[in-house]
Amino acid sequence: MLLRTTDPFRDLDRLTNQLLGSGLGTTNRPAVMPMDAWREGERFVIEFDLPGVSPESIDIDVERNVLTVKAERVAGNGDWQRLASERVHGQFSRQLVLGDNLDLESIEAAYDAGVLRLVVPVAEKAKPRKIQVAGLAPATEHEAIEA
């Protein structure tokens, strides 16, 4: 028994990808590279799901304050007939605009179990700091009269 669920939008995406060879899906479907992001104290953490992607195919670029993550999932080739193809294959990317309050020179990246983890520290200039107030020396009677 074969159980099939239909999603006309997914089927349309798949057909478009097969005809155009892009492997990207539509631009409004972020399911290609799902992401979570959160703040942990003085650093931001971003995780991308990239199952089946070779670490060598991951490319991370930062230009100005735009972070671009690119990866490639290669479709299996062999002497077999594909019965279903729901996972996205090919090259895909995702861009994030990062704020000026982040230290883009110190981004750390790690890839484990299909998850790409980026750690972006908060820039020193954006961290809260105390400003010391300097006291003025009391004016002498002569200086007060001249003022």
C-alpha positions in Angstrom: 0.0 0.0 0.0 1.4 3.4 -1.0 0.2 6.4 1.1 0.6 9.7 -0.8 -0.1 13.2 0.5 -0.5 15.9 -2.0 0.7 19.5 -1.7 0.0 21.3 -4.9 2.5 24.1 -4.1 5.3 21.6 -3.3 4.5 19.8 -6.5 4.6 23.0 -8.5 8.0 23.9 -6.9 9.3 20.5 -7.7 8.1 20.7 -11.4 9.6 24.2 -11.7 12.9 23.0 -10.3 13.0 20.1 -12.6 12.3 22.3 -15.6 14.7 25.1 -14.7 17.3 22.9 -12.9 17.6 25.4 -10.1 17.0 23.2 -7.0 16.1 26.3 -5.1 12.3 26.2 -4.6 10.5 29.5 -4.5 12.0 32.5 -2.7 9.2 32.7 -0.2 9.7 29.1 1.1 12.6 29.2 3.7 12.3 25.5 4.1 15.3 25.1 1.9 17.6 26.2 4.7 15.6 26.4 8.0 17.2 28.7 10.6 17.0 29.5 14.3 18.7 32.5 15.9 18.9 33.7 19.5 21.0 35.8 21.9 23.1 34.2 24.6 24.4 37.0 26.8 27.0 38.9 24.7 26.8 36.7 21.6 24.3 35.8 18.9 23.9 32.2 17.8 22.5 31.2 14.4 21.9 27.6 13.4 21.0 26.4 9.9 19.7 22.9 9.2 21.8 21.4 6.4 21.3 17.7 6.5 23.2 15.7 3.9 25.5 18.6 3.0 29.3 18.0 2.9 31.2 20.5 5.2 33.5 21.2 2.2 30.5 22.5 0.2 29.6 25.1 2.8 30.6 28.7 2.0 30.2 31.6 4.4 30.8 35.2 3.4 30.4 38.5 5.1 30.4 41.7 3.1 29.6 44.9 5.0 26.9 43.7 7.3 25.4 41.0 5.0 26.1 37.3 6.0 25.7 34.8 3.1 25.6 31.1 3.7 25.8 28.9 0.6 25.8 25.1 0.5 25.3 22.2 -1.9 23.5 18.9 -1.5 24.5 16.5 -4.3 21.8 14.2 -5.6 22.7 10.6 -5.6 23.5 9.0 -8.9 23.4 5.3 -9.7 21.8 2.5 -11.5 18.4 2.9 -9.9 15.0 4.5 -10.5 13.9 7.4 -8.3 10.5 6.8 -6.7 10.2 10.0 -4.7 12.1 13.2 -4.6 11.1 15.6 -1.9 14.4 16.7 -0.5 16.0 19.7 -2.2 19.3 19.0 -4.1 21.7 21.4 -5.8 23.1 24.7 -4.6 21.2 27.0 -2.3 21.9 30.0 -0.2 20.5 32.3 2.5 21.4 35.9 3.4 21.0 37.7 6.7 21.5 41.4 7.3 23.4 41.7 10.6 23.3 44.8 12.8 26.2 47.2 13.3 26.3 46.1 17.0 27.9 42.8 16.0 31.6 41.9 15.7 31.7 40.5 12.2 35.4 40.0 12.3 35.1 37.3 15.1 32.4 35.0 13.7 32.9 31.4 14.6 31.4 28.5 12.6 31.0 24.8 13.3 29.2 22.0 11.5 28.0 18.9 13.3 25.2 16.4 12.7 23.8 18.4 9.8 23.6 21.7 11.7 25.7 24.7 10.9 26.2 26.8 14.0 27.5 30.4 13.8 28.4 32.4 16.9 28.6 36.2 16.4 29.9 38.2 19.4 28.5 41.6 20.3 30.9 44.3 19.3 32.7 46.1 22.2 31.3 49.4 21.1 27.8 48.0 21.5 28.2 46.6 25.0 26.7 48.6 27.9 29.3 50.6 29.7 29.4 53.0 32.6 30.5 56.6 32.2 32.4 58.2 35.1 31.4 61.7 36.0 34.3 63.9 36.8 33.8 66.4 39.6 34.8 70.0 39.1 37.1 71.6 41.6 35.2 74.2 43.6 35.7 77.7 42.4 37.6 80.1 44.5 35.9 83.3 45.6 37.9 85.3 43.1 37.0 83.0 40.2 33.3 83.1 41.1 33.3 87.0 41.1 35.0 87.1 37.7 32.5 84.7 36.1 
